[in-house]
Amino acid sequence: MEEQIPEWLQSLVLCCLDIDDFAIQSCAIGTLLDLINLTLSVAPVGTGTKSRESTAVVVIPMISQALLAVIEQSEIYQVQIF
C-alpha cells in the first residue's frame, strides 16, 4: 500500500523548492532535514539493555519510513552544483 504525503509535508517541501524568500526557504530546508534525521535515528523500542540509571524515551517521527523513501528518491534530496 502506497502512503500518501500529507498536506503539511507537501507544503513544507513546496517551501523548500518554490519560495523566493531565502529566510523562509532555508528554514523549511532545515526543518525538512531535521525531520529526515529524526526519522532515520529512531530505533525500535526494546533494543539494548535497561539499567537503573536510564529511562526509555519513545520518539515518534512526524514522517514514516515510506514517506522518507519518497523524499529520498525525489529531486528535493538531490544536491545541485551550479
N, C-alpha and C positions, 0 to 999 in steps of 0.2 A: 504494500500500500504506500503510495507516494504521499508525503506530507506536504501540505500547502503552506507557503510562507505567510505568516500573519501580517496584517496590515501595518502594525507598528514597526516590524522589521523591514518591510518593503519601504516605508517612509525613511527609516534610518539609512538604508542602502542608497536611496534616492538622494539623500542629503550628502552622502559620500561622493556621489558622482556628478550631480547636476545642479550644484549650488555655486554661485559666483562669489559669495561671501566667504573669504578664507577662514575667518574665525568659526563660522558655523560648520564649514566643511571639515576643518581639522578636528573640531570637537566630535563630529559624527564619526570620523575615521577612528579617532582614539577610542570612542565608545564601542564601535564595532570590534576593534582589535581586543579590547578588554573582554567583551562577551565571548569572542573566539577563544582567548586564553583561558577564561574561566571554564568554558565547556571542555576544553582539552585537559584541564587539570583535575577534573572531578574523577575520583576513583570510586569504585563500588564500595558501599558501606560494608563493614565487617572484615576488611582486609587488615592484616597485621595483628599484633598482639596488644592487649589492653594492659595498661599499668595504672596504679592508683593515682599517679600524678598527671594523667592525661584524660581529656574529655573528648569524646567523639563529637564532631560537628558535621552535620549533613548540609552540603551546599547543593542546591538545585539550580542548575543553569537555566537562563532565560530562553536559550535556544537548544533544540535537541541535536543529537548527533546527525540525524538525517538532514536537518536544515544546515548544519555546519558543512556537510558534504556538498550541498548545493552551492553554498557560498564559496567554498574552496575551488569548485570546478568552474566558477563563473569568471567573468572579466574583472570583477571587483578585486579579486585577490591577486591579480597579476601585477607585477611591477613593470612600469613603463619607463624607459630611459629616453630622454629627449636629447 
